[in-house]
Amino acid sequence: MPKRKNLKIAIMAYDAVSIGFVLLIRDVFKIANMVLESDFYELEIISYKQRHVGDGEVSLQAKAPGKAYDYIIVPPATDFKPSFLNNYEKEGRLLQAYRDKGSVIVSSCLGSLIVAQAGLLDGASATTHWAWLDFAKQKFPEVQWNIQKMICETSEFITAGGYLAAIDLLLSIIGRSSGKNVAQKVGKIILAETIRESQSIFSMKLVLPGKAGSGFENLEAWVENNLRRDIQVNDMAEFSLMSLRTFQRKFSEAFGISPQRYLQIKRVEKAKQLLSDQSLSLEEILERVGLGDPSAFRKVFKREIGLSPSEFRRRSIS
């Protein structure tokens, strides 16, 4: 059987990059090679030119870009500020050039914002750190930011959520290139769970506010203050002084989801807060969020969070 071609991976270093995660990425693929008993994963640390990259205390030597890579990884950032995005035009051009050559562009946490700044994620579903999603949505409205997904992937791009989601990202690449079994073995060695699907368990807000000037600011506050009531979409339309049809259209334009889905998500948000209180039973929580069917609630909660209510409660109090 002929030996398969090695996978060439570049880790893109930039000024605000987390040096620790650059080294972690390198080490995870070394472990994958150990599991495979080969040198299948070939890694290089690159920048737009050969240079030292670091924070003054720790630095590393980045190479000038090579001819071709299967994957280019943009790691998480440290001490990230929105204004930093203005400094990454050279990195953006580098990513554009290799995307055009067929490289899969991979990013994690705030590294995804550098990819978005280059215009590469326009029209694509992507994720980043949940705490920065409001900024990302305003700065890059052409990107379909997904607040729930831990990983969003297509044939051209992979993006991952919060800082430690980089681990999920690496296991995803290993799974894509060497199979699920190898990814699971690497995960066990580094004491990581199998690839997680959602970062919603960490996010305080599961849905972003409506577009500025949409006129729904009072409605949002009203819904949050009246979740205990069995409010429905008709009630929301009546509060907004609109016909049901007009309300549904304008609401969906402002929030990117239907009013019915919005109500479900707001109830899940509230339930997440209440589940941290061990003194409350599930029945009491359902009453406070305006739901009466435990089975339906468990289904919606699992869909939005990726865990059952009981699993979420165990994690939140452990």
Secondary structure by P-SEA (a helix, b strand, c coil): ccccbbbbbbbbbcccccaaaaaaaaaaaaaaaaaaccccbbbbbccccccccccccbbbbbccccccccbbbbccccccccccccccaaaaaaaaaaaaabbbbbbccaaaaaaaaacccccccccccccaaaaaaaacccccccccccccccccccccccccaaaaaaaaaaaacccaaaaaaaaaaacccccccccccccccccccccccccaaaaaaaaaacccccccaaaaaaaacccaaaaaaaaaaaccccaaaaaaaaaaaaaaaaaacccccaaaaaaaaccccaaaaaaaaaaaccccaaaaaaaaac
